[in-house]
Amino acid sequence: MQGQATSGDFRFALLFAVPHTFWTVTGTKVSRTPKREDDAVHLMAVVWDPETGTVLPEVGLSTEITRDGELVSEEVIYPMLSQPMGFHYGGNFPLPGNGEYTTRLSVGGLSIRRTGSFRGRFGDGATAEIGLSFTPESREQVRTREIEQAGQPGALAPMDMGGVPANVAPTREQLPGELLGEGRVGDSVLLATALDPPAGIEGERYLAVSARTPYNGLLLPAMALSATVTRDGETVFEGPLARTLDPELDYHYGASVPPLQSGDEVTVSIDTPTQTARHEGYETAFLRTGRATVEVP
């Protein structure tokens, strides 16, 4: 941990680890990004709402590193998933040597739909400055180990990040509304709930789908989901589920639907998997597209 700062609607934290290989995703194609000889650190940033502790994906984060007023590095860093951290922004960076650096973290504002008390928030960009201490003492605190369970089920436990929130999905009991059921497409777990539309959404009923990892319940953002509701063989709803941030539902995928009846079948489709880069351990996970169906109780 290097530090935290608040700017505008956002709270920022900056951490670093040793450089390591990660994988980027475009559609369903995975590309390996190896560490380079001149990489000095793997920088990681988390952005969240300081009022609720809600982690904020899809804000578009860029990083500028300076030392003694001179620019060292500048680039947009990747949205990422890791088993211990969940969602964050990260990338490998070269540094010219030991010393004290200044890191400017900038976000462009949240582009997805916000509901409830989140309406009107997180739309404006913000920039925060956090110091980066790259010294033998700080590097001594960083450890790494290889994961030797490729192809095996399971996940590393989330780590304690010193007060920085993780993007853990609401539990079944915490999700508001009527829980319709749980489906699974590959490694992606989909919980569907129906409730009155949150503030800012028109309609009679609201279908919300919370996508998460199977072992630690970490939220899976940046997917394209759609849903179909059928009743006695007839389609009563068909359409996309919009990426949405709500203080009670957290990050989810939702749409207004007609009132649901017992026996209705709700089919949720993953049309595009989560478009986030992955740390080791998740490089083959959450890539499947497909459908899962639950029946309304």
C-alpha positions in Angstrom: 0.0 0.0 0.0 1.4 3.4 -1.0 -1.4 5.7 0.0 -5.0 6.9 -0.4 -6.5 10.2 -1.5 -10.0 11.7 -2.2 -10.9 13.8 -5.2 -14.5 14.7 -6.2 -16.8 11.8 -5.7 -14.0 9.3 -5.7 -11.6 7.7 -3.2 -8.3 6.4 -4.7 -5.8 3.9 -3.3 -2.4 3.0 -4.9 -0.6 -0.3 -4.3 2.3 -2.0 -6.0 3.6 -5.6 -6.4 6.4 -7.2 -8.3 5.9 -7.1 -12.1 4.1 -10.1 -13.5 2.5 -11.5 -16.6 -1.2 -10.8 -17.1 -3.8 -11.5 -19.8 -6.1 -9.1 -21.7 -9.4 -10.0 -23.2 -11.0 -8.8 -26.4 -14.3 -10.5 -27.0 -13.5 -14.1 -26.2 -9.9 -13.8 -27.3 -7.2 -13.8 -24.6 -3.8 -12.2 -25.2 -0.8 -12.8 -22.9 1.1 -9.6 -21.8 4.5 -10.8 -20.4 6.5 -8.7 -18.0 9.5 -6.9 -19.6 13.1 -6.7 -18.4 12.8 -3.0 -17.6 9.5 -3.3 -15.6 10.1 -2.3 -12.0 6.6 -2.5 -10.5 3.1 -3.7 -11.1 1.0 -0.7 -10.1 -2.6 -1.3 -8.8 -5.3 1.2 -8.1 -8.7 0.9 -6.6 -11.4 3.5 -7.0 -14.5 3.6 -4.8 -17.3 5.7 -3.3 -16.1 6.9 0.1 -19.7 7.3 1.3 -20.8 3.7 0.8 -17.6 1.8 0.1 -18.8 0.7 -3.3 -16.0 -0.1 -5.7 -16.4 1.7 -9.0 -15.6 -0.2 -12.2 -15.6 1.4 -15.6 -14.4 4.8 -14.6 -11.4 4.7 -17.1 -8.2 5.3 -15.1 -5.0 6.7 -16.4 -1.7 7.1 -14.6 1.1 9.6 -14.8 4.3 9.0 -12.8 6.8 11.9 -12.2 10.1 12.3 -10.2 11.4 15.7 -9.3 8.9 17.2 -11.7 10.1 15.1 -14.6 7.7 12.8 -16.4 8.7 9.1 -16.0 5.7 7.3 -17.5 2.2 8.0 -18.6 -0.5 5.6 -19.8 -4.1 4.2 -19.3 -3.9 1.2 -17.2 -6.1 -1.9 -17.5 -9.2 -2.8 -15.6 -8.3 -6.2 -14.0 -9.5 -9.1 -12.0 -7.3 -11.0 -9.5 -8.2 -13.7 -7.0 -6.9 -11.9 -3.9 -8.0 -8.3 -5.0 -11.0 -8.7 -7.2 -11.6 -5.8 -9.5 -8.9 -3.1 -9.8 -6.8 -1.2 -12.3 -3.3 -2.3 -13.0 -0.2 -2.5 -15.2 3.5 -3.0 -15.2 5.7 0.1 -15.2 9.4 0.8 -15.6 11.1 3.1 -13.2 14.6 4.6 -13.6 15.7 3.6 -10.1 15.2 3.9 -6.4 13.5 7.0 -5.1 10.3 8.9 -4.3 7.8 9.4 -7.1 4.5 11.1 -7.5 1.6 9.3 -9.1 -1.3 11.1 -10.6 -4.4 8.9 -10.9 -7.1 10.3 -13.2 -10.6 9.0 -13.9 -12.9 10.2 -16.7 -16.2 9.5 -14.8 -18.5 6.6 -14.7 -20.2 6.0 -18.0 -22.7 3.3 -17.0 -26.3 3.9 -15.7 -26.6 4.9 -12.0 -29.8 4.5 -10.0 -31.1 5.3 -6.5 -28.9 7.7 -4.6 -26.1 7.2 -7.1 -28.0 9.2 -9.7 -26.1 12.3 -10.7 -22.9 11.1 -9.0 -19.6 9.9 -10.5 -20.1 11.5 -13.8 -17.4 14.1 -13.6 -13.7 13.2 -13.9 -11.2 13.7 -11.0 -7.5 13.5 -10.4 -5.6 12.5 -7.2 -1.9 12.5 -6.4 -0.4 9.7 -4.3 3.3 9.3 -3.5 5.1 6.1 -4.6 8.1 5.0 -2.6 10.3 2.7 -4.6 13.1 1.7 -2.2 14.9 -1.5 -1.1 12.7 -1.3 2.1 9.4 -1.0 0.2 10.4 -3.8 -2.2 11.3 -6.0 0.7 7.6 -5.9 1.8 6.4 -7.3 -1.6 6.2 -11.0 -2.0 5.1 -13.2 -4.9 4.5 -16.9 -5.5 3.5 -19.0 -8.4 0.0 -20.5 -8.6 0.4 -24.3 -9.2 -3.3 -25.2 -9.6 -3.9 -24.5 -13.3 -7.0 -26.3 -14.5 -8.1 -27.1 -10.9 -11.2 -25.6 -9.2 -10.8 -23.2 -6.4 -9.5 -19.7 -5.7 -7.1 -17.9 -3.4 -8.7 -16.1 -0.5 -9.2 -12.3 -0.8 -6.5 -10.4 0.9 -6.7 -7.7 3.5 -6.0 -4.4 1.7 -5.8 -2.1 4.8 -9.3 -0.5 4.6 -9.6 -0.6 0.8 -12.9 -2.2 -0.1 -13.1 -5.3 -2.4 -15.8 -5.6 -5.0 -17.6 -8.4 -3.2 -21.1 -9.0 -4.6 -24.2 -8.8 -2.2 -25.0 -12.2 -0.8 -28.3 -13.9 -1.6 -29.7 -12.6 1.7 -28.5 -9.1 0.9 -30.0 -8.8 -2.5 -33.2 -6.8 -2.4 -36.4 -8.0 -4.0 -37.6 -11.6 -4.7 -34.7 -13.9 -5.5 -35.6 -15.8 -8.6 -32.7 -18.3 -8.6 -29.1 -18.9 -9.5 -27.7 -20.0 -12.9 -24.2 -20.6 -14.1 -22.5 -20.2 -17.5 -19.0 -21.7 -17.3 -17.4 -20.1 -14.3 -19.8 -17.1 -14.1 -22.5 -17.3 -11.4 -25.7 -15.4 -12.2 -28.1 -14.5 -9.4 -31.5 -13.0 -10.6 -33.8 -11.0 -8.5 -37.0 -9.1 -9.2 -38.0 -5.9 -7.4 -39.7 -2.6 -7.7 -37.7 -0.4 -10.1 -35.0 1.6 -8.4 -35.3 5.4 -8.4 -34.5 6.6 -11.9 -36.0 3.5 -13.7 -39.5 3.5 -15.1 -41.7 0.4 -15.4 -43.7 -2.1 -13.4 -41.0 -4.5 -12.3 -37.2 -4.6 -12.5 -35.1 -7.6 -13.3 -31.6 -7.4 -11.9 -28.8 -10.0 -12.5 -25.7 -10.0 -10.2 -22.8 -11.7 -11.9 -20.0 -13.0 -9.6 -17.2 -15.5 -9.2 -18.1 -18.9 -7.8 -15.8 -19.1 -4.8 -15.3 -15.7 -3.3 -18.4 -13.9 -4.8 -16.4 -11.1 -6.5 -18.4 -9.0 -8.9 -17.8 -9.5 -12.7 -18.2 -6.2 -14.5 -18.1 -5.1 -18.2 -20.1 -8.0 -19.6 -22.9 -7.9 -22.2 -26.0 -9.7 -20.8 -29.5 -10.1 -22.2 -32.6 -11.8 -20.9 -35.8 -13.5 -22.1 -38.9 -14.1 -20.1 -41.3 -16.8 -21.3 -44.8 -17.7 -20.0 -46.6 -20.8 -21.2 -44.3 -20.9 -24.3 -44.9 -17.2 -25.1 -42.2 -14.5 -24.9 -43.3 -11.7 -22.6 -39.9 -9.9 -22.5 -36.8 -10.0 -24.6 -33.9 -7.5 -24.4 -30.5 -6.4 -23.1 -29.7 -5.9 -19.5 -28.0 -2.6 -18.9 -24.8 -2.3 -16.8 -26.0 -0.4 -13.8 -24.7 0.8 -10.4 -27.1 1.0 -7.5 -26.4 1.5 -3.8 -28.4 -1.7 -2.8 -27.9 -3.9 -5.8 -24.3 -2.8 -6.3 -22.9 -3.3 -9.9 -25.4 -5.4 -11.8 -27.2 -5.9 -15.1 -30.9 -4.8 -15.2 -34.0 -4.0 -17.2 -37.6 -3.1 -16.7 -39.9 -6.1 -17.3 -43.6 -6.9 -17.0 -44.8 -8.3 -13.7 -43.6 -11.8 -13.3 -45.7 -14.8 -12.5 -45.0 -18.1 -10.8 -43.8 -20.6 -13.4 -42.3 -18.0 -15.8 -38.9 -18.9 -17.1 -36.2 -16.3 -17.0 -33.3 -17.0 -19.4 -30.1 -14.9 -18.9 -27.6 -14.9 -21.7 -23.9 -14.0 -21.5 -23.4 -12.5 -25.0 -19.9 -11.1 -24.3 -17.8 -12.2 -21.3 -16.3 -9.7 -18.9 -13.8 -7.5 -20.8 -11.3 -7.2 -18.0 -7.7 -8.2 -17.9 -6.8 -11.1 -15.6 -4.0 -11.9 -13.2 -2.6 -15.4 -13.0 -5.3 -17.9 -11.9 -8.1 -16.2 -13.8 -6.5 -16.4 -17.3 -8.9 -19.1 -18.5 -11.9 -18.2 -16.3 -15.1 -16.3 -17.2 -14.7 -16.6 -20.9 -17.8 -18.7 -21.7 -20.8 -17.3 -23.5 -24.2 -19.1 -23.2 -27.5 -19.2 -21.3 -28.8 -20.1 -17.9 -32.5 -20.4 -17.1 -34.3 -20.1 -13.7 -38.0 -20.6 -13.0 -39.9 -17.9 -11.0 -41.1 -19.5 -7.7 
